[in-house]
Amino acid sequence: DAEVVLVGRSNVGKSTLMRELTGHDFTTGKKPGVTRQPNHYDWAPESFMFTDLPGFGFMSGVEEDRREAIKTDVVRYVEENAEHVLAGVLVVDGKSAVDIIDRHTNDEEIPHDVELFSFLQDVDVPPVVAVNKMDKVEDRDARLNELCERLGLYPPWQQWDHIVAPVTAKRGSIEPLREILRERFREAK
Ligand code: GDP
């Protein structure tokens, strides 16, 4: 079966988004890094699955080697399942993503969100970026342009609307993401 994978840092709203997409209530140990096994959900009526992979990136209170182990698990899972993964949804926090990316770029390390995005492309999993928490973003177009630029998608963001989906999961406002996934599903048939 086709599968949709959600990845992203802790606390960006992956669980909330999964709940909105699937209608399943989704509660796990809320401590970052606790859930290491992917959680699978069927998404009726379409016959594809959602897999929520553990958040990674900054996880406060989680040891460095444990963070690395979680990251390795996520990467391995996606690699092993790449063939039937219809879309890899990178979930980011629209309010803070650019600042976090820039902070880490200064550390001369590749920021996790950027790394994840190019990783999905490398393993031929079509990436989707769910830019969540848009309710907290005031300068919407400017923020989305900046984020696109950091991910190597040349602005304006609107020309990437088959990849970039601004959403507010908490309010159930996720239509742009649904539309992208529907389109991917149609193409895959
Ligand atoms: P996860 O760790 O990625 O699974 O994130 P959660 O789904 O647990 O959400 C983390 C926090 O962000 C929770 O307090 C959510 O209520 C909040 N959150 C999720 N989506 C949104 C949103 O669209 N807007 C705002 N303002 N907060 C959100």
Residues whose N, C-alpha, C, O or C-beta is under 5 A from the ligand:
A	BS01	GDP	R9 S10 N11 V12 G13 K14 S15 T16 G55 N132 K133 M134 D135 V167 T168 A169 K170 R171
